[in-house]
């Protein structure tokens, strides 16, 4: 297997992929002094629901008569909705989140999304992850820019310093669009794949690392090997979740468990990303049971287990969820819904003003629908993310994070406590 500089470089940032090819003797501590320097601050976790989740049946406007008129067979019956505030309620498969709502750790933003009108999964995800709807030329992601803005905010204060290789973390086979950019990112499929026993190509790695005169390769290689060393020290194979943290089987539950592992290991994680697919319910969406219910059950069980697992450290977390767009208000002829517009976002955390649905509800009357078919957007999703960036990461230059948008603290919904 050829070993090249390209192995270490992806989209302008560091990507550590699950591999058994990195030799155990490469354990230089180039960032040892920063391992826990930033680990005691606030952390931002971003979850992307890929495929366009049906926000209208995730957080159901069950007191809105039109909801039931538009959806003859897939609407969630009123007597099965988990009531939140007398108007909105959770899908019954999301029972694990009700306790977090009652504890005021969970908040909802309804009728939120990207103002761009596209109904393309590819374009909509790209726009939401870049943070620049309608602009295809953006090369980096909003969360990478947020971390760079954090550094800029701390420049000259003595707080910026050198970061842990695990500062930005993605559970993904490659760096997601959200985290593309110059700030180094660790991307991995599974912690368990970080087996670093000596291999026949160990000499190739050693030669590449020690003899190269390429400064970029040296820097990236050092960070890569340091990340592996730190992960081995954390001993992830011996991890046991906290009592009561019952993660479901499946990729998303495993991702959330491993994010908890790395957060609790004090590896200096500041931002983490995971995604969950399967939300494109054009056919056989189901109501209280069925395709959508299955995705929501895994989604809510994973978030609830993560919260329990983090224990007291959960107070320093802000977790935000998003999806590229919602679904049509009307069900289609195959028992599903098609690509829509506005959607719902969740925020979970110790500083979240939970137990409340935020945003202006536009209603589902025909004259209030977007293009006569979709829930209208009343909250630009960047208002939500911008507040999370400022109040969690301390990156107050929102013009750097979301260029071209006049975002300011006065635009915030005040979901998070300062």
N, C-alpha and C positions, 0 to 999 in steps of 0.2 A: 504494500500500500504506500503510494508516494506521500511524503509529508512536505507540505508547502506552506508558504506564508498565507495563502488563501484559506487554509484550514482554520486559521485563527480570526479571520476578518469577515464580517458580515454587515453590510449596510453602514459602514463607517463606525461600528461599535464592536466591542468584544462579545463573542458568543462562545460560551462553554457548552459543548454538546456532550451528552452521555456517552462515554467511551471507556474502554479498558486499555487504551493505547498509551496513556500518559504514565511514564515510569514513576515509581514511588520515591526515587531519590531526588526528584526535582521539587524541592520544598522551600524555596527561598522566601524569606519573610519580608518582601519588599513593602508590604503595607501593614506590618505587624502592629505598629504604633497606633493605627487607626481602626483596629479590629472592633473595639467597643466604643471608640470616641463618639460616634454618632448613633450608637445603638440605643441610647436611652431617650431619644426624642420621639416625636410623633411619626407615625407611619401611615402611608396612603396605599390602599389596596384597590385595584381597579378590576372589575369583572365585566367581560363583554359577552352578552348573550347573542351569539351569531345565528342569523337566520331570520331575524325580525320577530320577536316575541309578540304575542297578542296581549297588549297591555290592558285591553278592555275586559279580558277574562282572567287576567292576573290580579289586578285590583279593580273589582267590579263596581260600576256605578249602579248598585242594585235598586236604588230608589228612582232611577231614571227610566220611565216607562218605555222610551224609544229603544232602549237596549234590548228589551224582550221582543219588541215588534220586529226588529231587524234580524234577530237570531232565533228562528223558530225551534231549532233542534240542538243548538250548541250553547245557548245561554246558560249561565249557572243559576239554578233555582234560588229564589230569595231565602228559602228555609235551609239552604246548604252553604250559603255564603258565611264566612267568618267575619262578623261585623267589626268595623274599625271605628267609625264615628257616626253611625246612623244613616250615612249616605253611601259611603264606600265600604267594601269588604274584600277580604282575601279569598282567592280560590280555595276550596276546601282541602286541596292537596298541600296547602302551605301552612298547616296547623303548627309546625315547629317554630314558625316566626311569630306567632301570636304572643308568646311570652315576652319576646324581645320588644314587641310593640307596647305591651302593658308596662314593661320596665322603662319605657321611653328611651330605648337605645336604637329603635328603628323608626325611620321616617320615610315618607313616600312623596315623590314629586310627580304629579300626573299632568298629562297633556304637555309633555316635554319632548324635545327632539331637535333635529337639525332642520334649519329653515330651507335647505336645498330641496327642490321638488323631486329629485330622482327616485325612481322605484327599483333601481338596480342594486342588488346586494353588494356587488363589487365596488361600485362608485360610492354608495352610501357608507359602507364600512371605511373605505379609504378617507372620505371626508371627515367622518366622526373621529377617526383615529389620528388624522393629521391635525384636526382642530381648525381646518380652514375649508368649510363647506363651499363647493363650487370651484375650488382652486386645485387643479390637478398637478401643478408644478411644485407644490410643497414637498420637500425632500425628507423632513424629519417629523417626528410625532410629538403631540402636545405634551406628553408626560416627560419625554426626554428634554424638551425645552423648559419644562417646569423645574426640572432638576438643575439645569444650567442657570435658570433665573434665581434659584435658591443660592447657588454659588455666588452669583453676582450680588445678591442681597447681602451676603455675608462677607463679601470681599472687603478687606481692610479691618474687619472686626476681630480677626484671629480665630474665627469659628469655621472658616471654610476648610482649610487644611487638606489632608489627603484622605481619601475615602476607602472604605472596605471594598474589595472586589464584588461583594454582594450588595452593594448599595442599591442597585436596580436589578430586579429579578423577574424573570418571566418563565412560567411553566408552559413551554411551547417548544416545538421542534426547531424553531428559528425565532429570531427577534421579531416580535409583532410590530405592526406599523405604529402603534401607540408609543413604542419605546425606541424607534429608530432615531439615530442622531449621534452626535459626538460624545455624549456621556456614556461611559462603558456600561454594558448590560450583560448579565449572565442569563443565558437561555438554556433550559434543560427540560427534558421530558420526564425524567424520574431520578430522584436522588439515588436510588439503589443502583443505577447504572454507573455511578461514579466509583467503579472498582479500579484501583490504580496499582494493581500488581505488575511486576516487571513483565514485559512482553518482548518478543523478538525484535520489535522495531524501536525499543527503548533507546538504542544507540543513535538512531536517526533523530529522535527528538532531542537528545542531549546535544548532538552536533549542531542541529538547527538553532537551538537555544543559546549555546555557549559560544559558537564560532561566528554567528552571523554578525555583520556590521550594520545591519538595518536597524536604525533606532526605533522605528515603529514596531517592527517585529519583536525587538527586545522588550519594549514596554508592554505590548499586548501579551507576549509569551509569559512574562513575569507575572502579570495579573492572572493569567489562566492558571499557572501552576500554584500561585498563592491561593486561588479560589479552591482548587482541589485539596491543598494542604489543610485549609481551614475547615472544609467539609469533612475531611477524614477525622479531624480533631473533634468535631461535633458528634461523631459516631452515630450517624442517622439510622443505621441498622438496628440499634438498640432502643429506638424511640417508642414510647408508649403514650398515647393520648391521655389527657386528663380524664378522671372519672366522669362518666355521663356524656362524654364527647363521642357520639356514635356516628362516625362518618359512613355514608352509604358506599356500596361498591360502585365502581365506575370511575372514569377519568377525572371528572370534576371533583368528586369527593376526595380522590387521591391528591389532586392538586392543592386543594384547600388544606388537607392534612399536612402536606409537605411545606406549604407556606408557613403554617403554624410551627412546624419543626424548626425552620430556619429563623423565624422571628424569635422563638424562645431560646435558640442557641446563641443569641447575642452576636450574630455575625455582621452586624452593621447594616441590616436591610432598612432602607427608607421607603422604597416604593416596590410594589409587587403587582404582577399582572397574571390573570388566568382567564380562560374563556370556556364557554360551554355551548355546544351547538345543538342542532335538532329542533329549532323553533319555527321552521318554515312550513307551517301547517296548512298547505293548500287543500289537502284531502283528509277526511276522517279526523278532524281536530279533536272531536269529543267535547263533552261538557264537564261534569264533575269527575268523570273517569274517561280514560282514553289517552291519546297521544300527548296532548298538552299537559294533562294531569301527571303523566309519568315524568316529563321534564321538570315540572314544577316541584314534584316530590323530591327528586334528586337535588335540585337547586336549593330548596329551602332546608332540607336536612343537612346539606353540606355547610350552609351558612350558619345554621344553629349550632352544629357540632364545632365549627371553627370558633365561634364566640365562646362556647363553654371551654374549649381546649385552651384558649388564650388566658383564661382566668383574669387575674388582676391586670395583666398587661393589655387586656382589651380596652382599658380606659384610654390608652394612647393611640388607638387605631381609628382610622376613618376608612370605611369600605364603601365604595360607590359602584352601582351597577348601571349598565346601559345596553341598548340594542340599536341596530342601525335605523330601523323605523318600525312602526306598529303594523297593524293589520286593518283591513277594511272593516267598516262598521257593519255592513251587511255580510251575512254568510253567503258562500257561493253555492253552486249546484252540486258540489261533491262533498258537502258537509265540512267544508273548511273555510278559510279566509284568505284573501289575497293581500298583496303588498299595500301598505297604507302609509300613514304619515306620523302623527304624534304617538307617543308611547309613554311608558311609566319608568321611573328611576327609583331605586332604593338607596338609602344611606344608612349605614350601621356603624355605631361607634360610641365611645365613651363621652365624646363631646357633642354628639348629635342631639338636637332638641326633638326627640322622638315622640311617638304617640300622636302624630299629626300628619295630615295630608297637605302638602304645600302646593302653591301654584294656583292659578285661576282656572276654574273649570269652565270650558266653553259651552258645554251642553251638546246633546246629540240631536237636537231638532234639525230638520233638513236644512234650514237657512243658516245654521251654524257650522255645518260640516265643511271641511276643506275639499274643494272641487266636487262637492255634492256626494262625497263617498267616504271621507275619513274624519277621524277626530282631528280637530285643529290644534296647532301648536300655540301655546300661550307662554311657554318658558323655553328659551333657547338653552340647550343642554350645557352650553359653555358658561352660563351663569352659575350652574350647579358645580361644574368642575372648577371654575375660577374661584369660587368660595372655598372649595376643598383645598386647592393649591395654596391659597393665601393663608388659611387658618391651620393647615396641617404642615405644609413644607416651609411656610414663611416666605414664599416667592411672591412678592407683592408687585412685580412688574408684569402685569397681565398683558400689556401690549407685546411683550416678548413671547409670552406663552400662547396667546391667541391674537396674532396680528390682524389688524383691520377691524377689530371689534371694540367699541367703546365701553369696555368693562371697567367697573369701579366698585368699590365696596358698597356704594349706595344702590347698586344694581342687585346686590345679593338678596336672597330670600331669607337670610339669617337662620339657616338650618343648623349651623354649627356654632357652638360657643367659642369665643375667642380664646 
